[in-house]
């Protein structure tokens, strides 16, 4: 079995095995409890839903309007998709696709030769934009796998350009074509044809060739008669021809360089196929399928099947937009728990659900899940259309059913007064203390005039029939407690732990009091106290 057959067989085996393991029956998603759809959900007709899903895939609408950096990412994705997919189907699979569609197809004829260069450069430019976006905005959140996919695609494209350039300059390839299509050429004809190809197509022959006009004219005639039917001038492959001209002066590809580059290029292609169902490499397939299933919907609350959830678990591209927009992302910088960020939490959630019903979730997953405020931002900006809101709410319910309610659950086991007595003797800071937090500096909340604007616009208060019973304290009462130096009494207030960090209170405060930031800080302080308490016990 030759290299090509063996490589293709192994790559296909890896692809089939990986895909079977990733999509096995939808069982991981089936472990999550069912949720009742939101009453405001409106179901579109099937035709309209399919059209909206296709528009998301083809036009990349969610990427274009996906928040900060959306246009840069959209430009990168568009160039990559429009460049790479035609190369895949019309070039890599030309024997299956292109030859069947176009009579007389030859890869060295026009428009295929120039189109291959244009598409390859477009794909490389798209990769460059995506790498630039990730390096500028997501470097701290990126892992090795986030760089592996663009790195492999870049190596594949660059090796393709190098292979074409080496073949252009290779006298061995020229001699092979002469042996196949012009075996009867005598010495004078061969020299004339070599002179023409060296001058017009950039072939690098080791020996000196004549440049007399009559010899070049003879070579041009032989070329038109014997070669032009299958070979357009290599100048039309402008990028590869320029690369061939930039090769070192002593470079003679007959030494086996084209063969090495062919094995490298084909080997990278097989590696990409083999890795496609593994890790992040699956996302081009899974995210497209999820966008079709979502049918253009950006809201949460639609009925979720086990298969639909499993598809959503596989569709993450790790683009980082959810983490950039996450309401509780600041806690990641404080606590260092990667599972607070949606894209890392999703990976650990998928791993936990895939390990079986008896597997225990990690402490990081429990903490990261319960810190989530269910603000819906991640679902609204996800370019892959993942209903993250459904996954977070369902997974928190599943964790609570297993007795892993997290810090939030522990806090809610006692009243605010009980926590105040528990924490009263600890050094928590207060007005006039040496603490450095917002809740420790009088200027942060001293401007509060108890106008109740923050309470009036708070959605958490609005959905409560009895705020004093459900929340213990309202936002403006918490500010007043801090003014009186009663910081310990605020940490266990359910308002602190129910806040969705929507920032409406802070945006509407006429005095500019950072209400939401203070509530969030109190929550983190309470979580730290409880974490220390667990460590001592």
Buried (B, 14 or more C-beta within 10 A) or exposed (E): EEEEEEBBEBBEEBBEEBBEEBBEEBBBBBBBEBBEBEEEEEEEEEEEBBBBBBBBBEEBBBBBBBBEBBBBBBBBBBBBBEBBEBBBEBBBEBEEBBBEEEEEBBBBBEEBBBBBBBBBBBBBBBBBBBBBBBEEBBEEBBBEEBBBBBEBBBBBBBBBBBBBBBBBBBBBBBBEBBEEEBEEBEEEBBBBBBBBBBBBBBBBBEEEBEEEEEBBEBBBBBBEEBBEEEBBBBEBBBBBBBBBEEBEEEBBBBEEBBBBBBBBBBBBBBBBBBBBBBBBBBBBBBBBBBBBBBBBBBBBBBEBEBBBBBBBBBBBBBBBBBBBBBBBBBBBEBBEBBBBBBBBBBBBBBBBBBEEEEEEBBBBBBBBBBBBBBBBBBBBBBBBBBBBBBBBBBBBBBBBEEEBBBBBBBBEEEEBEEBBEBBEEEEBBBBEBEBEBBBBBEEBBEBBEEEBBBBBBBEBBEEBEEBEEBBBBBBBBBBBBBBEEBBBBBBBBBBBBBBBBBBBBBEEBEBEBBBBBBBBBBBBBBBEBBBEEEEEE
